[in-house]
Amino acid sequence: MHLDTSPTESGTLDQALSVFVKLRPRLFGIAYRVLGSSVEAEDVVQEVWLRWQKADRSVVVSPVAFLSSATTRLAINVAQSARVRRETYIGPWLPEPVDTSSDPEVGAQRAEALELALLLVLERLNPTERAAYVLREAFDYAYAEIAEMLQLSHVNVRKIVSRARKHLAAEQRETVDTGEHRRLLEAFVSAAQAGNIASLEALLTPDAVSLSDGNGLRGVARIPVLGRPRVANLSTAFPRFWPEADVRPVHANGRAGVMIYRNGRPTTFMTVAASHKGIDTVMWVFSPIKIAAFLDSTSRSARAPKTEGDVR
């Protein structure tokens, strides 16, 4: 059900919708990188659309600036409350993987700040630092534009971005290209399915870590598993896990991943982070909510935003 509108109002709204749909991938990309959650990012984008409907668009000089600013500020607010919620999360928290098969860069000018491992490191920045870094590095906004969005001084924004870069450089390892990443992932899955501990250890770095996101699900490791032997053993520790698994390749966060199905039902997402030294991080997502969000993200770009009068 929609609100009644006059022909003039309808035409104006159609124009607003056209502008919004064109910019929506960018807005989602900003919110997702700040939040690490496609569900929360979708909620932010929907709220921005509702604000865009209500705004006096006749005085908006730059729709992209208006919408990007609204998205950034809302995402920062959500991130601040999400940080509190994640303090009670049971076990390791991983960002929600997002399907990038149809939109490899999720609206960015380049696929920066998108890989799961980097999003995980970004979580260690405060929401404002994260937003400033994302706007500059992924979307190439000028410092003056970012300053206006964040309502900070130009000098302060430069300092924040510089500090974020240094922090991430200290935390983030160099990564392999997409082809080598896919090869390592496929070799890891093949060795794990075969129960070949020696082959797994050969693929892993000495300080490899395995992170399992299940938020308290039974049978899911609630602490990071550290070291090459332990990660290799964990990856083959479930006698019935791999033989009964249907492993399907997916494209997540600009990289290769796998979705593992059991009895026709998707239960586990898995991917790795790797450098030229080998696989240093194995990431498992068991959370049913995050699995559902990934599957839902495949049709994200095809969905039209709800108008203010829609029944939700």
C-alpha positions in Angstrom: 0.0 0.0 0.0 1.4 3.4 -1.0 0.5 7.0 0.0 -1.6 8.8 -2.5 0.5 11.4 -4.4 -0.4 14.0 -7.1 1.1 13.5 -10.6 3.7 16.2 -9.8 4.7 14.6 -6.5 4.8 11.2 -8.2 7.1 12.6 -10.9 9.4 14.2 -8.3 9.5 11.0 -6.3 10.3 9.0 -9.4 13.2 11.3 -10.1 14.4 10.9 -6.4 14.2 7.2 -6.8 16.2 7.2 -10.0 19.0 9.2 -8.3 18.9 7.0 -5.2 19.0 3.7 -7.1 22.0 4.9 -9.1 23.9 5.7 -5.9 22.6 2.8 -3.8 25.6 0.5 -4.4 28.0 3.2 -3.2 25.8 3.9 -0.1 25.7 0.2 0.7 29.4 -0.1 0.2 30.1 2.8 2.6 27.8 1.4 5.3 29.0 -2.2 4.9 32.6 -1.3 5.3 32.0 0.8 8.4 29.7 -1.9 10.0 31.0 -5.2 8.7 27.3 -6.3 8.5 25.2 -6.5 5.3 22.0 -6.6 7.4 22.9 -3.4 9.3 24.1 -1.8 6.1 20.8 -2.5 4.4 18.9 -0.9 7.3 21.1 2.2 7.1 20.5 2.5 3.3 16.8 2.1 3.8 16.8 4.8 6.5 18.7 7.1 4.1 16.2 6.5 1.4 13.4 7.5 3.8 15.3 10.7 4.7 15.9 11.4 1.0 12.1 11.2 0.3 11.4 13.7 3.1 14.3 16.1 2.3 13.8 19.4 0.4 15.6 18.1 -2.7 15.3 21.4 -4.5 18.0 22.9 -2.3 20.4 19.9 -2.5 23.3 21.0 -4.6 24.9 17.5 -4.7 22.8 14.4 -4.2 25.9 12.2 -3.9 27.3 14.4 -1.1 23.9 14.6 0.7 23.3 10.8 0.5 26.9 9.8 1.3 27.0 12.1 4.3 23.7 10.8 5.6 24.9 7.2 5.1 28.2 7.8 6.9 26.7 9.5 9.9 24.0 6.8 10.3 26.6 4.1 9.9 28.8 5.6 12.6 25.8 5.8 15.0 24.9 2.1 14.4 28.6 1.1 14.7 28.8 2.8 18.1 25.9 0.7 19.4 27.1 -2.4 17.7 30.4 -2.2 19.5 28.5 -2.6 22.8 26.5 -5.5 21.5 29.6 -7.3 20.3 31.1 -7.2 23.8 28.6 -9.9 24.7 29.2 -12.0 21.5 30.2 -15.6 22.4 33.4 -16.5 20.7 35.2 -14.8 17.8 33.2 -12.3 15.9 33.7 -12.1 12.1 32.2 -9.7 9.6 29.2 -10.9 7.7 30.5 -12.1 4.3 28.7 -10.5 1.4 28.3 -11.9 -2.1 30.3 -9.9 -4.6 29.8 -12.0 -7.7 27.6 -9.4 -9.3 29.1 -6.3 -7.8 32.8 -7.1 -7.1 33.6 -3.8 -5.4 30.2 -3.2 -3.7 30.0 0.3 -5.0 33.6 1.4 -4.4 35.8 3.0 -7.0 38.3 0.2 -6.1 37.9 -2.9 -4.0 39.6 -1.4 -0.9 38.6 -2.2 2.7 36.5 -5.1 1.6 38.3 -8.4 2.4 37.1 -10.1 5.5 40.5 -10.1 7.1 40.9 -6.3 6.7 37.3 -5.6 7.8 38.2 -7.5 11.0 41.2 -5.3 11.5 39.1 -2.2 10.8 36.9 -3.2 13.8 39.8 -2.2 16.1 39.5 1.4 14.9 36.7 3.6 16.4 33.7 4.2 14.1 34.8 7.7 13.1 38.3 6.5 12.2 36.9 3.6 10.3 34.5 5.9 8.4 37.2 8.4 7.5 39.5 5.6 6.3 36.8 4.0 4.2 35.7 7.3 2.6 39.3 8.1 1.6 40.8 4.8 0.7 37.8 3.0 -0.9 35.8 5.8 -2.3 38.5 8.5 -2.9 36.6 11.3 -1.3 38.6 14.5 -0.9 39.7 15.4 2.7 37.4 18.5 2.6 34.4 16.4 1.6 35.1 13.9 4.5 35.6 16.8 6.9 32.1 18.1 6.0 30.5 14.7 6.3 32.1 14.0 9.7 31.7 17.6 10.8 35.4 17.8 11.7 38.3 20.1 10.6 40.2 19.3 7.4 43.4 19.0 9.5 41.8 16.6 11.9 40.5 14.4 9.1 44.0 14.1 7.6 45.4 13.1 11.0 42.7 10.5 11.5 43.2 8.9 8.1 47.0 8.9 8.6 46.7 7.3 12.0 44.3 4.7 10.6 46.7 3.8 7.8 49.6 3.4 10.2 47.5 1.2 12.5 46.3 -1.0 9.6 49.8 -1.3 8.1 51.0 -2.6 11.5 48.2 -5.1 11.8 47.5 -6.2 8.2 49.8 -8.5 6.3 50.5 -8.2 2.6 48.0 -10.3 0.7 48.3 -12.5 -2.4 46.4 -11.8 -5.6 43.0 -13.3 -6.2 44.3 -16.1 -8.4 46.8 -17.3 -5.8 44.2 -16.8 -3.0 41.8 -19.1 -4.9 44.5 -21.7 -5.4 45.4 -21.8 -1.7 41.8 -22.0 -0.7 41.1 -24.9 -3.1 44.3 -26.7 -1.9 43.2 -26.2 1.7 39.7 -27.6 1.2 41.1 -30.5 -0.8 43.6 -31.4 1.9 41.0 -31.0 4.7 38.5 -33.2 2.9 41.2 -35.9 2.5 42.2 -35.5 6.1 45.8 -34.8 4.9 47.4 -33.1 7.9 50.8 -32.9 6.3 49.4 -31.1 3.2 47.5 -28.7 5.4 50.5 -27.8 7.5 52.5 -27.1 4.3 49.9 -24.5 3.3 49.8 -22.8 6.7 52.1 -20.3 8.2 53.7 -21.2 11.6 51.5 -18.6 13.4 48.3 -19.4 11.6 45.0 -18.8 13.4 41.6 -20.3 12.9 38.5 -18.2 13.8 35.1 -19.7 14.1 32.1 -17.4 14.3 29.1 -19.3 15.9 28.0 -17.0 18.7 27.7 -19.9 21.1 26.6 -22.7 18.7 27.4 -26.1 20.1 30.5 -27.7 18.7 32.0 -24.4 17.4 35.4 -23.3 18.9 34.8 -20.3 21.2 38.4 -19.1 21.2 40.9 -18.6 18.4 42.9 -21.7 17.6 46.5 -20.8 17.2 49.5 -22.4 15.5 50.0 -24.5 12.4 49.5 -28.0 14.0 46.4 -27.0 15.9 44.8 -25.3 12.9 45.5 -28.3 10.7 44.1 -30.8 13.2 41.0 -28.7 13.8 40.3 -28.5 10.1 40.1 -32.3 9.9 38.8 -33.0 13.4 35.2 -33.7 12.5 35.0 -37.2 11.2 31.6 -36.7 9.6 32.1 -33.0 8.7 33.8 -33.3 5.3 32.5 -36.7 4.0 28.9 -35.5 4.3 29.6 -31.9 3.1 28.6 -30.5 -0.3 31.2 -27.8 -0.9 30.3 -25.0 -3.4 32.5 -22.2 -4.5 31.2 -18.6 -3.8 32.6 -15.1 -4.4 32.7 -13.2 -1.1 34.2 -9.8 -0.3 36.1 -9.8 -3.6 37.7 -13.1 -2.9 37.1 -16.8 -3.3 35.2 -18.6 -0.5 33.2 -21.8 -0.1 29.7 -22.4 1.2 29.3 -25.8 2.8 25.9 -27.5 2.6 24.7 -30.4 4.6 21.5 -32.3 3.6 20.9 -29.6 1.1 21.1 -26.8 3.7 23.8 -24.2 3.8 25.5 -24.4 7.2 29.0 -23.0 7.0 30.9 -20.3 5.1 34.7 -20.6 4.9 37.5 -18.6 3.4 41.2 -17.8 4.2 43.6 -14.9 4.3 47.0 -15.5 2.9 50.4 -13.8 2.2 53.3 -15.0 0.1 54.3 -17.1 3.2 51.1 -19.1 3.1 47.6 -19.1 4.7 47.7 -17.2 8.0 44.0 -17.0 8.9 41.2 -19.5 8.4 37.8 -18.0 8.9 34.7 -20.1 9.5 31.2 -18.6 9.8 28.6 -20.9 11.3 26.1 -18.3 12.5 22.8 -19.1 10.8 22.0 -15.4 10.7 25.2 -14.5 8.9 24.8 -17.4 6.5 21.3 -16.2 5.7 22.5 -12.7 5.2 25.1 -13.8 2.7 22.6 -15.7 0.7 20.2 -12.8 0.8 23.0 -10.4 -0.4 23.1 -12.1 -3.8 19.9 -10.3 -4.7 20.7 -7.0 -3.0 21.2 -4.9 -6.1 17.9 -6.1 -7.6 15.7 -4.9 -4.7 13.9 -1.6 -4.9 13.9 0.6 -1.8 10.6 0.8 0.1 8.7 4.1 -0.1 7.6 5.8 3.1 4.1 4.5 2.7 4.9 0.9 2.2 3.7 -1.7 4.6 6.8 -3.3 6.1 
